[in-house]
């Protein structure tokens, strides 16, 4: 059997991206706080834009579950 599930969480994607970007930027030497924050904001935008392929409005994620093949696949958002 195949079926789709759409999940909604308005903060999860944003929070996960922010944490990952902050870890990357923290490893960069010789940045002051203003530079660090500017880089974090720009990278957040870029990563969020890439995630639009899978997340609608940065909140909704649809997966297709196949109980015969025992798979769960993210369904890309229509463009």
Buried (B, 14 or more C-beta within 10 A) or exposed (E): EEEEEEEEEEEBBBEEBBEEBBEEBEEEEEEEEEEBEEBBEEBBEEBBEEBEEBBEEBBBBBBEBEEEEEEEEEEEBEE
